[in-house]
Amino acid sequence: MTAVLFDMDGVLVDSEDYWVEFEREDIFPATVPDEKVDLAETSGMNFREIYDYLDEEYDATISREEFVQRFTEAAEEIYTERVELLDGLHDFLAELDDRGVPTALVSSSPHDWIGMVTERFDLEGEFDRVISADDIDAASKPAPDVFEYAADELGVPAADCVVVEDSANGIEAAARAGTTVIAYRIDAHGDIDRSPADEIVDSPAEIRERVLALTAGE
């Protein structure tokens, strides 16, 4: 394995805890007040595509503009005030860099949101590529497009990439891209389908251990 692709939300930062709360308590009741939507249906999707999905499947009762505005306001608070960084990430990235393993941050979030995280936690320049689903005119997760694009940007075949993902849609997308998938199990997602993953881990230490082993060919 010769490259590592990291999801942002739920992996690099613990934002899924806050996004799940926001979606369950605020945005979903406002958008589809008469429906009980399983959050796993939209987890890992770009937030604009979440609106399109809710509108198509359940008939949204607020406008796309209002939906986007609410998400944007929530994002600023979550990323600049609430989230914490994956434990030991700076040392982990430095170790991968020392080994000559290219890395990418690959997210469904827009670059503005990614920038809040990279600036706050001094991650600017720490990844070889920072990729948003907004960079490509293609389907969001669970489609494999964003991971295929990231592998191409790094100049590494998707089959030689390790992806660390937490959401059901993200895990499926990475598996469909032909990568080796490490599923990071977090409480925010509950008992989702992680069966497409090659391995399941439960802590930052386990992420580091398995990524280093896989990139070393173990």
C-alpha positions, -999 to 999 in steps of 0.1 A, spaced: 0 0 0 15 33 -10 -9 61 0 -34 70 27 -67 89 22 -83 103 54 -119 113 57 -123 145 78 -156 144 96 -157 117 122 -121 107 115 -97 136 116 -121 156 138 -150 144 160 -175 165 142 -199 137 135 -210 138 172 -221 174 166 -235 169 131 -257 140 143 -271 162 170 -277 191 146 -294 169 120 -315 150 145 -326 180 166 -326 209 142 -322 205 104 -341 173 97 -372 183 118 -372 216 100 -368 201 65 -390 170 67 -410 175 99 -434 146 93 -407 120 85 -384 98 106 -352 98 86 -324 74 95 -293 96 97 -272 68 81 -291 74 49 -273 107 44 -241 103 65 -210 111 44 -229 130 17 -222 166 7 -247 188 26 -261 201 -6 -268 166 -18 -284 159 16 -310 185 7 -316 171 -27 -320 136 -13 -344 147 14 -364 167 -11 -366 138 -36 -374 111 -10 -395 130 15 -405 164 0 -386 192 18 -407 219 35 -379 246 36 -360 260 6 -326 249 -4 -312 283 4 -325 282 40 -311 246 44 -277 257 31 -277 287 54 -285 267 85 -258 242 76 -232 269 70 -239 286 103 -237 253 122 -204 244 104 -187 275 116 -196 268 152 -188 231 150 -154 235 133 -141 266 150 -153 261 185 -164 225 193 -144 197 175 -113 181 187 -85 167 166 -78 129 163 -53 121 191 -17 120 179 -25 131 143 5 154 138 30 128 149 12 102 128 13 123 97 50 131 103 57 93 106 39 87 72 59 115 57 92 101 70 83 68 53 75 85 20 38 76 21 17 103 4 -15 114 22 -47 132 13 -75 147 32 -107 136 13 -140 151 24 -175 157 13 -174 190 30 -166 222 10 -132 237 11 -143 266 34 -152 240 61 -120 220 55 -101 253 58 -116 260 92 -102 227 105 -68 228 88 -62 264 101 -74 258 136 -53 227 141 -22 238 121 -27 212 94 -20 234 65 6 217 43 5 185 63 -13 166 35 0 161 0 -35 169 -13 -67 184 3 -97 173 -17 -133 183 -14 -162 165 -32 -169 200 -46 -137 196 -67 -153 171 -90 -185 171 -110 -196 137 -99 -218 119 -74 -211 121 -37 -205 92 -14 -215 63 -16 -203 67 -52 -166 60 -54 -158 91 -75 -141 112 -48 -117 85 -38 -109 76 -74 -101 113 -80 -80 115 -49 -59 85 -59 -54 99 -93 -43 133 -78 -17 115 -57 -6 94 -88 -13 62 -70 -37 34 -81 -68 32 -60 -59 -4 -53 -27 8 -36 -46 33 -13 -57 28 23 -88 48 32 -98 56 68 -136 62 69 -163 63 96 -197 66 78 -216 38 60 -217 58 28 -180 66 31 -170 30 38 -190 19 8 -176 45 -15 -140 36 -6 -147 -1 -11 -163 6 -45 -132 25 -55 -112 -6 -49 -91 7 -20 -83 -11 13 -108 3 38 -103 8 75 -136 16 92 -133 37 123 -161 28 146 -175 58 165 -205 61 188 -222 88 166 -230 63 139 -242 35 161 -246 0 145 -242 9 108 -232 -15 81 -194 -17 81 -192 -50 62 -176 -35 30 -145 -25 51 -114 -47 52 -108 -39 88 -126 -22 117 -108 -2 144 -120 15 176 -94 41 185 -68 65 171 -40 42 183 -56 13 162 -59 36 132 -22 44 134 -12 8 140 -32 -6 111 -23 21 86 14 18 94 12 -20 90 -7 -18 57 15 8 42 45 -13 52 30 -42 33 21 -63 64 
